[in-house]
Amino acid sequence: KHLTRTRLLLHIVDMASDEDVLGNARTLLGELQKYSAELADRERWLVLNKLDLLEDAEADLRCTKLIEGLQWQNPVFRISALRRDGTKELCQTVYAYLEARDREQNDDT
């Protein structure tokens, strides 16, 4: 139920996983659509995590395959939560997005 109150969904994907990352992401998106079409229509961003565990060329290839395979059009963030690579930018962007949404809602009232 807490998902219904959120204004932004972050799909965090373990890019170092040996599993079918694209298939798992598609399944998750399908489950989200089944659960709530309204929720599935909300702003969603893709967060590609654990990239520090891959060589740069492999990370680039996996990220490209996932983004293209999902036909992802929304923002994408490449991070390493462990090393904190990209996490500051992600947090700042999320904060700015939520602040802007709050301002828009307050302007509408």
Buried (B, 14 or more C-beta within 10 A) or exposed (E): EEEEEEEEBBBBBEBBEEEEBBEEBBEEBEEBEEEEEEBBEBEBBBBBBBBBBBEEEEBEEBBEEBBEEBEBEEBBBBBBBEEEBBBEEBEEEBEEBEEEEEEEEEEEE
